[in-house]
Amino acid sequence: MQRKNSNVVQNGLVPLNTVGEGTDVVIRSFDGGHAFLARIAALGLIPGSEVRVLANRGRGPVLLHARDTRVAVGRGMANKILVELKSAS
């Protein structure tokens, strides 16, 4: 899946690097090659994973809480992770 503008919402999905701190999201898809997918899978981030954005200050890595652990993802990688915002219940 190729995107021309990474900040454009597509089918309700947004790049992870655009999500604010404290937001709960569900990972839905990825926009990367085999090496990227292998790295993301090694971190335990797979489609359907629920994560909370702990820190996203516009520079530096995006810090996530996923599966009872903290994971730091570089901004370039975070731009390739497409997520759905969880609705507040």
LINMO-V714053 format. One record per backbone hydrogen bond with DSSP energy under -0.5 kcal/mol. CO is the residue of the C=O (numbers start at 0). NH is the residue of the N-H. If there is no record, write none. Layout:
((CO,NH) (CO,NH))
//
This chain:
((4,7) (5,14) (9,12) (12,9) (13,82) (14,17) (15,18) (19,22) (22,52) (23,85) (24,50) (25,83) (26,47) (28,81) (32,36) (33,37) (34,38) (35,39) (36,40) (37,41) (38,42) (39,44) (40,43) (43,45) (45,48) (48,26) (48,50) (49,66) (50,24) (51,53) (51,64) (52,21) (54,62) (60,62) (61,72) (62,53) (62,54) (63,65) (63,70) (64,51) (65,68) (68,65) (70,63) (70,72) (72,61) (73,77) (74,78) (75,79) (76,79) (77,15) (77,16) (77,80) (79,30) (79,81) (80,15) (81,27) (81,28) (82,13) (83,25))
//
